[in-house]
Amino acid sequence: MTALFDEQSLAIVAVLFICTCTYIKMKAPTLLNTREGFRGILWKAARIGERLSPWVGLVCLAAGIGVLLR
């Protein structure tokens, strides 16, 4: 089953996408200056990761524990 059809896997993919975009923005901020097109989606995900970083971290931790217990 792909990650798009399983709700838990989709949530994990979304959180990892947000974490990755935030990391990229911290390391190379010029890559995500554009707010239009595909880079705009990356910029929005990075903004979510910056503003909700404690919550995103908790979800990453919970997802990791969930994967270990599966």
N, CA, C and O atoms as a Tripos MOL2 file, in Angstrom:
@<TRIPOS>MOLECULE
protein
  280   279    70     0     0
PROTEIN
NO_CHARGES

@<TRIPOS>ATOM
      1 N           0.8450   -1.1720    0.0000 N.3       1 MET1
      2 CA          0.0000    0.0000    0.0000 C.3       1 MET1
      3 C           0.8960    1.2430    0.0000 C.2       1 MET1
      4 O           1.8950    1.2850    0.7180 O.2       1 MET1
      5 N           0.5520    2.2250   -0.7800 N.am      2 THR2
      6 CA          1.3570    3.4360   -0.8310 C.3       2 THR2
      7 C           1.0180    4.3440    0.3410 C.2       2 THR2
      8 O           0.0170    4.1440    1.0290 O.2       2 THR2
      9 N           1.8640    5.3410    0.5580 N.am      3 ALA3
     10 CA          1.6820    6.2600    1.6850 C.3       3 ALA3
     11 C           0.4750    7.1770    1.4830 C.2       3 ALA3
     12 O          -0.0030    7.7840    2.4420 O.2       3 ALA3
     13 N          -0.0140    7.2830    0.2730 N.am      4 LEU4
     14 CA         -1.1440    8.1790    0.0260 C.3       4 LEU4
     15 C          -2.4760    7.5890    0.4570 C.2       4 LEU4
     16 O          -3.4440    8.3240    0.6490 O.2       4 LEU4
     17 N          -2.5380    6.2750    0.6110 N.am      5 PHE5
     18 CA         -3.8050    5.6420    0.9520 C.3       5 PHE5
     19 C          -3.9110    5.2630    2.4260 C.2       5 PHE5
     20 O          -5.0090    5.0080    2.9220 O.2       5 PHE5
     21 N          -2.8040    5.2250    3.1170 N.am      6 ASP6
     22 CA         -2.7880    4.9050    4.5340 C.3       6 ASP6
     23 C          -2.6930    6.2200    5.3120 C.2       6 ASP6
     24 O          -1.7650    6.9990    5.0960 O.2       6 ASP6
     25 N          -3.6350    6.4690    6.2050 N.am      7 GLU7
     26 CA         -3.7080    7.7580    6.8920 C.3       7 GLU7
     27 C          -2.4870    8.0250    7.7600 C.2       7 GLU7
     28 O          -1.9800    9.1470    7.7770 O.2       7 GLU7
     29 N          -2.0110    7.0300    8.4730 N.am      8 GLN8
     30 CA         -0.8490    7.2320    9.3310 C.3       8 GLN8
     31 C           0.3970    7.5140    8.4900 C.2       8 GLN8
     32 O           1.1900    8.3910    8.8350 O.2       8 GLN8
     33 N           0.5690    6.7970    7.4180 N.am      9 SER9
     34 CA          1.7240    7.0200    6.5500 C.3       9 SER9
     35 C           1.6540    8.3810    5.8780 C.2       9 SER9
     36 O           2.6780    9.0410    5.7030 O.2       9 SER9
     37 N           0.4560    8.8070    5.5020 N.am     10 LEU10
     38 CA          0.2940   10.1320    4.9050 C.3      10 LEU10
     39 C           0.6710   11.2210    5.8960 C.2      10 LEU10
     40 O           1.3050   12.2070    5.5180 O.2      10 LEU10
     41 N           0.2920   11.0570    7.1590 N.am     11 ALA11
     42 CA          0.6500   12.0330    8.1920 C.3      11 ALA11
     43 C           2.1630   12.0760    8.4020 C.2      11 ALA11
     44 O           2.7340   13.1520    8.5800 O.2      11 ALA11
     45 N           2.8110   10.9180    8.3810 N.am     12 ILE12
     46 CA          4.2600   10.8650    8.5500 C.3      12 ILE12
     47 C           4.9590   11.5340    7.3760 C.2      12 ILE12
     48 O           5.9280   12.2680    7.5700 O.2      12 ILE12
     49 N           4.4840   11.2910    6.1680 N.am     13 VAL13
     50 CA          5.0700   11.9180    4.9810 C.3      13 VAL13
     51 C           4.9010   13.4360    5.0450 C.2      13 VAL13
     52 O           5.8240   14.1690    4.6920 O.2      13 VAL13
     53 N           3.7450   13.9160    5.4860 N.am     14 ALA14
     54 CA          3.5130   15.3540    5.5940 C.3      14 ALA14
     55 C           4.4430   15.9820    6.6240 C.2      14 ALA14
     56 O           5.0120   17.0440    6.3700 O.2      14 ALA14
     57 N           4.6070   15.3520    7.7710 N.am     15 VAL15
     58 CA          5.4920   15.8940    8.8060 C.3      15 VAL15
     59 C           6.9430   15.8830    8.3390 C.2      15 VAL15
     60 O           7.6730   16.8470    8.5700 O.2      15 VAL15
     61 N           7.3630   14.8180    7.6930 N.am     16 LEU16
     62 CA          8.7300   14.7720    7.1730 C.3      16 LEU16
     63 C           8.9510   15.8070    6.0810 C.2      16 LEU16
     64 O          10.0410   16.3690    5.9800 O.2      16 LEU16
     65 N           7.9390   16.0690    5.2640 N.am     17 PHE17
     66 CA          8.0270   17.1140    4.2390 C.3      17 PHE17
     67 C           8.2060   18.4850    4.8940 C.2      17 PHE17
     68 O           9.0290   19.2840    4.4470 O.2      17 PHE17
     69 N           7.4390   18.7560    5.9460 N.am     18 ILE18
     70 CA          7.5560   20.0330    6.6590 C.3      18 ILE18
     71 C           8.9380   20.1630    7.2950 C.2      18 ILE18
     72 O           9.5650   21.2190    7.2100 O.2      18 ILE18
     73 N           9.4100   19.1020    7.9250 N.am     19 CYS19
     74 CA         10.7320   19.1370    8.5570 C.3      19 CYS19
     75 C          11.8380   19.3480    7.5270 C.2      19 CYS19
     76 O          12.7790   20.1050    7.7710 O.2      19 CYS19
     77 N          11.7300   18.6920    6.3940 N.am     20 THR20
     78 CA         12.7350   18.8270    5.3420 C.3      20 THR20
     79 C          12.7560   20.2390    4.7730 C.2      20 THR20
     80 O          13.8280   20.8030    4.5540 O.2      20 THR20
     81 N          11.5880   20.8120    4.5330 N.am     21 CYS21
     82 CA         11.5220   22.1740    3.9980 C.3      21 CYS21
     83 C          12.0810   23.1880    4.9890 C.2      21 CYS21
     84 O          12.7520   24.1410    4.5930 O.2      21 CYS21
     85 N          11.8080   22.9860    6.2710 N.am     22 THR22
     86 CA         12.3430   23.8790    7.2910 C.3      22 THR22
     87 C          13.8590   23.7760    7.3510 C.2      22 THR22
     88 O          14.5430   24.7920    7.4800 O.2      22 THR22
     89 N          14.3880   22.5730    7.2600 N.am     23 TYR23
     90 CA         15.8350   22.3710    7.2710 C.3      23 TYR23
     91 C          16.4860   23.0360    6.0620 C.2      23 TYR23
     92 O          17.5220   23.6880    6.1890 O.2      23 TYR23
     93 N          15.8800   22.8710    4.8970 N.am     24 ILE24
     94 CA         16.4280   23.4930    3.6840 C.3      24 ILE24
     95 C          16.4220   25.0040    3.8170 C.2      24 ILE24
     96 O          17.3800   25.6640    3.4150 O.2      24 ILE24
     97 N          15.3550   25.5650    4.3780 N.am     25 LYS25
     98 CA         15.2750   27.0220    4.5220 C.3      25 LYS25
     99 C          16.3200   27.5330    5.5130 C.2      25 LYS25
    100 O          16.8430   28.6340    5.3450 O.2      25 LYS25
    101 N          16.6260   26.7480    6.5370 N.am     26 MET26
    102 CA         17.6430   27.1650    7.5020 C.3      26 MET26
    103 C          19.0410   27.1040    6.9000 C.2      26 MET26
    104 O          19.8750   27.9590    7.1970 O.2      26 MET26
    105 N          19.3130   26.1090    6.0620 N.am     27 LYS27
    106 CA         20.6410   25.9340    5.4770 C.3      27 LYS27
    107 C          20.8700   26.8080    4.2430 C.2      27 LYS27
    108 O          21.9680   27.3310    4.0490 O.2      27 LYS27
    109 N          19.8550   26.9660    3.4220 N.am     28 ALA28
    110 CA         19.9850   27.7360    2.1790 C.3      28 ALA28
    111 C          18.7220   28.5820    1.9800 C.2      28 ALA28
    112 O          17.8530   28.2210    1.1870 O.2      28 ALA28
    113 N          18.6210   29.6980    2.6940 N.am     29 PRO29
    114 CA         17.3800   30.4850    2.6380 C.3      29 PRO29
    115 C          17.0680   31.0860    1.2660 C.2      29 PRO29
    116 O          15.9110   31.4030    0.9870 O.2      29 PRO29
    117 N          18.0670   31.2460    0.4130 N.am     30 THR30
    118 CA         17.8000   31.8330   -0.8980 C.3      30 THR30
    119 C          17.0130   30.8950   -1.8130 C.2      30 THR30
    120 O          16.3850   31.3480   -2.7710 O.2      30 THR30
    121 N          17.0430   29.5890   -1.5240 N.am     31 LEU31
    122 CA         16.2970   28.6410   -2.3520 C.3      31 LEU31
    123 C          14.7910   28.8010   -2.1980 C.2      31 LEU31
    124 O          14.0360   28.4970   -3.1220 O.2      31 LEU31
    125 N          14.3510   29.2740   -1.0430 N.am     32 LEU32
    126 CA         12.9150   29.3560   -0.7760 C.3      32 LEU32
    127 C          12.4240   30.7950   -0.6390 C.2      32 LEU32
    128 O          11.4860   31.0590    0.1130 O.2      32 LEU32
    129 N          13.0460   31.7190   -1.3530 N.am     33 ASN33
    130 CA         12.5870   33.1150   -1.3190 C.3      33 ASN33
    131 C          11.3030   33.3140   -2.1010 C.2      33 ASN33
    132 O          10.4910   34.1710   -1.7520 O.2      33 ASN33
    133 N          11.1100   32.5360   -3.1510 N.am     34 THR34
    134 CA          9.9490   32.6820   -4.0230 C.3      34 THR34
    135 C           8.7080   32.1120   -3.3580 C.2      34 THR34
    136 O           8.7540   31.0440   -2.7470 O.2      34 THR34
    137 N           7.6020   32.8300   -3.4800 N.am     35 ARG35
    138 CA          6.3440   32.3780   -2.8820 C.3      35 ARG35
    139 C           5.3380   31.9370   -3.9400 C.2      35 ARG35
    140 O           4.1410   31.8520   -3.6660 O.2      35 ARG35
    141 N           5.8210   31.6610   -5.1390 N.am     36 GLU36
    142 CA          4.9360   31.2540   -6.2300 C.3      36 GLU36
    143 C           5.3770   29.9040   -6.7720 C.2      36 GLU36
    144 O           6.5600   29.5670   -6.7300 O.2      36 GLU36
    145 N           4.4360   29.1450   -7.2710 N.am     37 GLY37
    146 CA          4.7420   27.8690   -7.8970 C.3      37 GLY37
    147 C           5.1380   26.8060   -6.8940 C.2      37 GLY37
    148 O           4.6910   26.8160   -5.7460 O.2      37 GLY37
    149 N           5.9980   25.8700   -7.3480 N.am     38 PHE38
    150 CA          6.4230   24.7620   -6.5000 C.3      38 PHE38
    151 C           7.2360   25.2520   -5.3110 C.2      38 PHE38
    152 O           7.0850   24.7400   -4.2010 O.2      38 PHE38
    153 N           8.0930   26.2360   -5.5340 N.am     39 ARG39
    154 CA          8.8700   26.7940   -4.4230 C.3      39 ARG39
    155 C           7.9770   27.4820   -3.4030 C.2      39 ARG39
    156 O           8.3380   27.5760   -2.2290 O.2      39 ARG39
    157 N           6.8310   27.9580   -3.8290 N.am     40 GLY40
    158 CA          5.8720   28.5460   -2.9020 C.3      40 GLY40
    159 C           5.3110   27.5130   -1.9440 C.2      40 GLY40
    160 O           5.0900   27.8040   -0.7680 O.2      40 GLY40
    161 N           5.0810   26.3080   -2.4430 N.am     41 ILE41
    162 CA          4.6180   25.2200   -1.5750 C.3      41 ILE41
    163 C           5.7030   24.8740   -0.5660 C.2      41 ILE41
    164 O           5.4180   24.6610    0.6120 O.2      41 ILE41
    165 N           6.9510   24.8180   -1.0310 N.am     42 LEU42
    166 CA          8.0610   24.5510   -0.1210 C.3      42 LEU42
    167 C           8.1960   25.6580    0.9190 C.2      42 LEU42
    168 O           8.4560   25.3830    2.0910 O.2      42 LEU42
    169 N           8.0200   26.9130    0.4920 N.am     43 TRP43
    170 CA          8.1050   28.0540    1.4150 C.3      43 TRP43
    171 C           7.0110   27.9730    2.4780 C.2      43 TRP43
    172 O           7.2660   28.2300    3.6540 O.2      43 TRP43
    173 N           5.7920   27.6150    2.0640 N.am     44 LYS44
    174 CA          4.6910   27.5000    3.0270 C.3      44 LYS44
    175 C           4.9450   26.3860    4.0310 C.2      44 LYS44
    176 O           4.6670   26.5510    5.2190 O.2      44 LYS44
    177 N           5.4680   25.2590    3.5720 N.am     45 ALA45
    178 CA          5.7790   24.1590    4.4820 C.3      45 ALA45
    179 C           6.8840   24.5650    5.4580 C.2      45 ALA45
    180 O           6.8330   24.2120    6.6360 O.2      45 ALA45
    181 N           7.8820   25.3060    4.9690 N.am     46 ALA46
    182 CA          8.9500   25.7810    5.8550 C.3      46 ALA46
    183 C           8.4140   26.7700    6.8720 C.2      46 ALA46
    184 O           8.8540   26.7710    8.0220 O.2      46 ALA46
    185 N           7.4770   27.6080    6.4740 N.am     47 ARG47
    186 CA          6.8730   28.5770    7.3960 C.3      47 ARG47
    187 C           6.0860   27.8560    8.4890 C.2      47 ARG47
    188 O           6.1290   28.2520    9.6540 O.2      47 ARG47
    189 N           5.3730   26.8050    8.1150 N.am     48 ILE48
    190 CA          4.6540   26.0010    9.1210 C.3      48 ILE48
    191 C           5.6520   25.3900   10.0940 C.2      48 ILE48
    192 O           5.4240   25.3990   11.3030 O.2      48 ILE48
    193 N           6.7480   24.8640    9.5820 N.am     49 GLY49
    194 CA          7.7630   24.2580   10.4370 C.3      49 GLY49
    195 C           8.4240   25.2510   11.3670 C.2      49 GLY49
    196 O           8.7700   24.9060   12.4970 O.2      49 GLY49
    197 N           8.6110   26.5010   10.9040 N.am     50 GLU50
    198 CA          9.2140   27.5260   11.7490 C.3      50 GLU50
    199 C           8.2680   27.9520   12.8610 C.2      50 GLU50
    200 O           8.6790   28.0770   14.0150 O.2      50 GLU50
    201 N           7.0340   28.1700   12.5300 N.am     51 ARG51
    202 CA          6.0810   28.7170   13.5100 C.3      51 ARG51
    203 C           5.5380   27.6640   14.4630 C.2      51 ARG51
    204 O           5.2030   27.9860   15.6030 O.2      51 ARG51
    205 N           5.4450   26.4370   14.0320 N.am     52 LEU52
    206 CA          4.8940   25.3760   14.8720 C.3      52 LEU52
    207 C           5.9540   24.3430   15.2380 C.2      52 LEU52
    208 O           5.6380   23.1660   15.4110 O.2      52 LEU52
    209 N           7.2080   24.7720   15.3570 N.am     53 SER53
    210 CA          8.2920   23.8140   15.5550 C.3      53 SER53
    211 C           8.1410   22.9330   16.7970 C.2      53 SER53
    212 O           8.4740   21.7510   16.7100 O.2      53 SER53
    213 N           7.6610   23.4210   17.9450 N.am     54 PRO54
    214 CA          7.4930   22.4800   19.0670 C.3      54 PRO54
    215 C           6.4540   21.3960   18.7610 C.2      54 PRO54
    216 O           6.6510   20.2330   19.1130 O.2      54 PRO54
    217 N           5.3620   21.7700   18.1140 N.am     55 TRP55
    218 CA          4.3140   20.8070   17.7810 C.3      55 TRP55
    219 C           4.7770   19.8350   16.7100 C.2      55 TRP55
    220 O           4.4910   18.6400   16.7810 O.2      55 TRP55
    221 N           5.4940   20.3490   15.7160 N.am     56 VAL56
    222 CA          6.0170   19.4730   14.6640 C.3      56 VAL56
    223 C           7.0200   18.4920   15.2580 C.2      56 VAL56
    224 O           7.0500   17.3260   14.8660 O.2      56 VAL56
    225 N           7.8360   18.9490   16.1940 N.am     57 GLY57
    226 CA          8.7810   18.0650   16.8650 C.3      57 GLY57
    227 C           8.0820   16.9670   17.6520 C.2      57 GLY57
    228 O           8.5060   15.8120   17.6290 O.2      57 GLY57
    229 N           7.0070   17.3300   18.3500 N.am     58 LEU58
    230 CA          6.2450   16.3260   19.0990 C.3      58 LEU58
    231 C           5.5990   15.3020   18.1660 C.2      58 LEU58
    232 O           5.5610   14.1100   18.4720 O.2      58 LEU58
    233 N           5.0940   15.7710   17.0340 N.am     59 VAL59
    234 CA          4.4880   14.8430   16.0750 C.3      59 VAL59
    235 C           5.5550   13.9220   15.4850 C.2      59 VAL59
    236 O           5.2970   12.7360   15.2760 O.2      59 VAL59
    237 N           6.7550   14.4540   15.2140 N.am     60 CYS60
    238 CA          7.8500   13.6040   14.7230 C.3      60 CYS60
    239 C           8.2130   12.5450   15.7540 C.2      60 CYS60
    240 O           8.4260   11.3830   15.4080 O.2      60 CYS60
    241 N           8.2820   12.9410   17.0110 N.am     61 LEU61
    242 CA          8.5840   11.9960   18.0770 C.3      61 LEU61
    243 C           7.4980   10.9300   18.1980 C.2      61 LEU61
    244 O           7.7980    9.7420   18.3190 O.2      61 LEU61
    245 N           6.2410   11.3560   18.1630 N.am     62 ALA62
    246 CA          5.1300   10.4070   18.2390 C.3      62 ALA62
    247 C           5.1120    9.4740   17.0310 C.2      62 ALA62
    248 O           4.8240    8.2850   17.1680 O.2      62 ALA62
    249 N           5.4170   10.0030   15.8570 N.am     63 ALA63
    250 CA          5.4550    9.1710   14.6540 C.3      63 ALA63
    251 C           6.5730    8.1390   14.7550 C.2      63 ALA63
    252 O           6.3910    6.9830   14.3750 O.2      63 ALA63
    253 N           7.7200    8.5540   15.2630 N.am     64 GLY64
    254 CA          8.8350    7.6180   15.4280 C.3      64 GLY64
    255 C           8.4880    6.4970   16.3980 C.2      64 GLY64
    256 O           8.7870    5.3310   16.1440 O.2      64 GLY64
    257 N           7.8540    6.8570   17.5130 N.am     65 ILE65
    258 CA          7.4370    5.8460   18.4740 C.3      65 ILE65
    259 C           6.3780    4.9210   17.8700 C.2      65 ILE65
    260 O           6.3970    3.7110   18.0940 O.2      65 ILE65
    261 N           5.4580    5.5050   17.1060 N.am     66 GLY66
    262 CA          4.4340    4.7050   16.4430 C.3      66 GLY66
    263 C           5.0030    3.7130   15.4470 C.2      66 GLY66
    264 O           4.5210    2.5850   15.3380 O.2      66 GLY66
    265 N           6.0240    4.1320   14.7240 N.am     67 VAL67
    266 CA          6.6620    3.2340   13.7610 C.3      67 VAL67
    267 C           7.3980    2.1190   14.4840 C.2      67 VAL67
    268 O           7.3840    0.9740   14.0320 O.2      67 VAL67
    269 N           8.0380    2.4360   15.5960 N.am     68 LEU68
    270 CA          8.7520    1.4140   16.3560 C.3      68 LEU68
    271 C           7.8100    0.3870   16.9660 C.2      68 LEU68
    272 O           8.1620   -0.7880   17.0710 O.2      68 LEU68
    273 N           6.6270    0.8110   17.3650 N.am     69 LEU69
    274 CA          5.6770   -0.0850   18.0130 C.3      69 LEU69
    275 C           4.7980   -0.8530   17.0240 C.2      69 LEU69
    276 O           4.0620   -1.7560   17.4210 O.2      69 LEU69
    277 N           4.8720   -0.5040   15.7640 N.am     70 ARG70
    278 CA          4.0550   -1.1720   14.7500 C.3      70 ARG70
    279 C           4.4480   -2.5750   14.5070 C.2      70 ARG70
    280 O           3.8400   -3.2510   13.6770 O.2      70 ARG70
@<TRIPOS>BOND
     1     1     2 1
     2     2     3 1
     3     3     4 2
     4     3     5 am
     5     5     6 1
     6     6     7 1
     7     7     8 2
     8     7     9 am
     9     9    10 1
    10    10    11 1
    11    11    12 2
    12    11    13 am
    13    13    14 1
    14    14    15 1
    15    15    16 2
    16    15    17 am
    17    17    18 1
    18    18    19 1
    19    19    20 2
    20    19    21 am
    21    21    22 1
    22    22    23 1
    23    23    24 2
    24    23    25 am
    25    25    26 1
    26    26    27 1
    27    27    28 2
    28    27    29 am
    29    29    30 1
    30    30    31 1
    31    31    32 2
    32    31    33 am
    33    33    34 1
    34    34    35 1
    35    35    36 2
    36    35    37 am
    37    37    38 1
    38    38    39 1
    39    39    40 2
    40    39    41 am
    41    41    42 1
    42    42    43 1
    43    43    44 2
    44    43    45 am
    45    45    46 1
    46    46    47 1
    47    47    48 2
    48    47    49 am
    49    49    50 1
    50    50    51 1
    51    51    52 2
    52    51    53 am
    53    53    54 1
    54    54    55 1
    55    55    56 2
    56    55    57 am
    57    57    58 1
    58    58    59 1
    59    59    60 2
    60    59    61 am
    61    61    62 1
    62    62    63 1
    63    63    64 2
    64    63    65 am
    65    65    66 1
    66    66    67 1
    67    67    68 2
    68    67    69 am
    69    69    70 1
    70    70    71 1
    71    71    72 2
    72    71    73 am
    73    73    74 1
    74    74    75 1
    75    75    76 2
    76    75    77 am
    77    77    78 1
    78    78    79 1
    79    79    80 2
    80    79    81 am
    81    81    82 1
    82    82    83 1
    83    83    84 2
    84    83    85 am
    85    85    86 1
    86    86    87 1
    87    87    88 2
    88    87    89 am
    89    89    90 1
    90    90    91 1
    91    91    92 2
    92    91    93 am
    93    93    94 1
    94    94    95 1
    95    95    96 2
    96    95    97 am
    97    97    98 1
    98    98    99 1
    99    99   100 2
   100    99   101 am
   101   101   102 1
   102   102   103 1
   103   103   104 2
   104   103   105 am
   105   105   106 1
   106   106   107 1
   107   107   108 2
   108   107   109 am
   109   109   110 1
   110   110   111 1
   111   111   112 2
   112   111   113 am
   113   113   114 1
   114   114   115 1
   115   115   116 2
   116   115   117 am
   117   117   118 1
   118   118   119 1
   119   119   120 2
   120   119   121 am
   121   121   122 1
   122   122   123 1
   123   123   124 2
   124   123   125 am
   125   125   126 1
   126   126   127 1
   127   127   128 2
   128   127   129 am
   129   129   130 1
   130   130   131 1
   131   131   132 2
   132   131   133 am
   133   133   134 1
   134   134   135 1
   135   135   136 2
   136   135   137 am
   137   137   138 1
   138   138   139 1
   139   139   140 2
   140   139   141 am
   141   141   142 1
   142   142   143 1
   143   143   144 2
   144   143   145 am
   145   145   146 1
   146   146   147 1
   147   147   148 2
   148   147   149 am
   149   149   150 1
   150   150   151 1
   151   151   152 2
   152   151   153 am
   153   153   154 1
   154   154   155 1
   155   155   156 2
   156   155   157 am
   157   157   158 1
   158   158   159 1
   159   159   160 2
   160   159   161 am
   161   161   162 1
   162   162   163 1
   163   163   164 2
   164   163   165 am
   165   165   166 1
   166   166   167 1
   167   167   168 2
   168   167   169 am
   169   169   170 1
   170   170   171 1
   171   171   172 2
   172   171   173 am
   173   173   174 1
   174   174   175 1
   175   175   176 2
   176   175   177 am
   177   177   178 1
   178   178   179 1
   179   179   180 2
   180   179   181 am
   181   181   182 1
   182   182   183 1
   183   183   184 2
   184   183   185 am
   185   185   186 1
   186   186   187 1
   187   187   188 2
   188   187   189 am
   189   189   190 1
   190   190   191 1
   191   191   192 2
   192   191   193 am
   193   193   194 1
   194   194   195 1
   195   195   196 2
   196   195   197 am
   197   197   198 1
   198   198   199 1
   199   199   200 2
   200   199   201 am
   201   201   202 1
   202   202   203 1
   203   203   204 2
   204   203   205 am
   205   205   206 1
   206   206   207 1
   207   207   208 2
   208   207   209 am
   209   209   210 1
   210   210   211 1
   211   211   212 2
   212   211   213 am
   213   213   214 1
   214   214   215 1
   215   215   216 2
   216   215   217 am
   217   217   218 1
   218   218   219 1
   219   219   220 2
   220   219   221 am
   221   221   222 1
   222   222   223 1
   223   223   224 2
   224   223   225 am
   225   225   226 1
   226   226   227 1
   227   227   228 2
   228   227   229 am
   229   229   230 1
   230   230   231 1
   231   231   232 2
   232   231   233 am
   233   233   234 1
   234   234   235 1
   235   235   236 2
   236   235   237 am
   237   237   238 1
   238   238   239 1
   239   239   240 2
   240   239   241 am
   241   241   242 1
   242   242   243 1
   243   243   244 2
   244   243   245 am
   245   245   246 1
   246   246   247 1
   247   247   248 2
   248   247   249 am
   249   249   250 1
   250   250   251 1
   251   251   252 2
   252   251   253 am
   253   253   254 1
   254   254   255 1
   255   255   256 2
   256   255   257 am
   257   257   258 1
   258   258   259 1
   259   259   260 2
   260   259   261 am
   261   261   262 1
   262   262   263 1
   263   263   264 2
   264   263   265 am
   265   265   266 1
   266   266   267 1
   267   267   268 2
   268   267   269 am
   269   269   270 1
   270   270   271 1
   271   271   272 2
   272   271   273 am
   273   273   274 1
   274   274   275 1
   275   275   276 2
   276   275   277 am
   277   277   278 1
   278   278   279 1
   279   279   280 2
@<TRIPOS>SUBSTRUCTURE
     1 MET1         2 RESIDUE 1 A MET
     2 THR2         6 RESIDUE 1 A THR
     3 ALA3        10 RESIDUE 1 A ALA
     4 LEU4        14 RESIDUE 1 A LEU
     5 PHE5        18 RESIDUE 1 A PHE
     6 ASP6        22 RESIDUE 1 A ASP
     7 GLU7        26 RESIDUE 1 A GLU
     8 GLN8        30 RESIDUE 1 A GLN
     9 SER9        34 RESIDUE 1 A SER
    10 LEU10       38 RESIDUE 1 A LEU
    11 ALA11       42 RESIDUE 1 A ALA
    12 ILE12       46 RESIDUE 1 A ILE
    13 VAL13       50 RESIDUE 1 A VAL
    14 ALA14       54 RESIDUE 1 A ALA
    15 VAL15       58 RESIDUE 1 A VAL
    16 LEU16       62 RESIDUE 1 A LEU
    17 PHE17       66 RESIDUE 1 A PHE
    18 ILE18       70 RESIDUE 1 A ILE
    19 CYS19       74 RESIDUE 1 A CYS
    20 THR20       78 RESIDUE 1 A THR
    21 CYS21       82 RESIDUE 1 A CYS
    22 THR22       86 RESIDUE 1 A THR
    23 TYR23       90 RESIDUE 1 A TYR
    24 ILE24       94 RESIDUE 1 A ILE
    25 LYS25       98 RESIDUE 1 A LYS
    26 MET26      102 RESIDUE 1 A MET
    27 LYS27      106 RESIDUE 1 A LYS
    28 ALA28      110 RESIDUE 1 A ALA
    29 PRO29      114 RESIDUE 1 A PRO
    30 THR30      118 RESIDUE 1 A THR
    31 LEU31      122 RESIDUE 1 A LEU
    32 LEU32      126 RESIDUE 1 A LEU
    33 ASN33      130 RESIDUE 1 A ASN
    34 THR34      134 RESIDUE 1 A THR
    35 ARG35      138 RESIDUE 1 A ARG
    36 GLU36      142 RESIDUE 1 A GLU
    37 GLY37      146 RESIDUE 1 A GLY
    38 PHE38      150 RESIDUE 1 A PHE
    39 ARG39      154 RESIDUE 1 A ARG
    40 GLY40      158 RESIDUE 1 A GLY
    41 ILE41      162 RESIDUE 1 A ILE
    42 LEU42      166 RESIDUE 1 A LEU
    43 TRP43      170 RESIDUE 1 A TRP
    44 LYS44      174 RESIDUE 1 A LYS
    45 ALA45      178 RESIDUE 1 A ALA
    46 ALA46      182 RESIDUE 1 A ALA
    47 ARG47      186 RESIDUE 1 A ARG
    48 ILE48      190 RESIDUE 1 A ILE
    49 GLY49      194 RESIDUE 1 A GLY
    50 GLU50      198 RESIDUE 1 A GLU
    51 ARG51      202 RESIDUE 1 A ARG
    52 LEU52      206 RESIDUE 1 A LEU
    53 SER53      210 RESIDUE 1 A SER
    54 PRO54      214 RESIDUE 1 A PRO
    55 TRP55      218 RESIDUE 1 A TRP
    56 VAL56      222 RESIDUE 1 A VAL
    57 GLY57      226 RESIDUE 1 A GLY
    58 LEU58      230 RESIDUE 1 A LEU
    59 VAL59      234 RESIDUE 1 A VAL
    60 CYS60      238 RESIDUE 1 A CYS
    61 LEU61      242 RESIDUE 1 A LEU
    62 ALA62      246 RESIDUE 1 A ALA
    63 ALA63      250 RESIDUE 1 A ALA
    64 GLY64      254 RESIDUE 1 A GLY
    65 ILE65      258 RESIDUE 1 A ILE
    66 GLY66      262 RESIDUE 1 A GLY
    67 VAL67      266 RESIDUE 1 A VAL
    68 LEU68      270 RESIDUE 1 A LEU
    69 LEU69      274 RESIDUE 1 A LEU
    70 ARG70      278 RESIDUE 1 A ARG
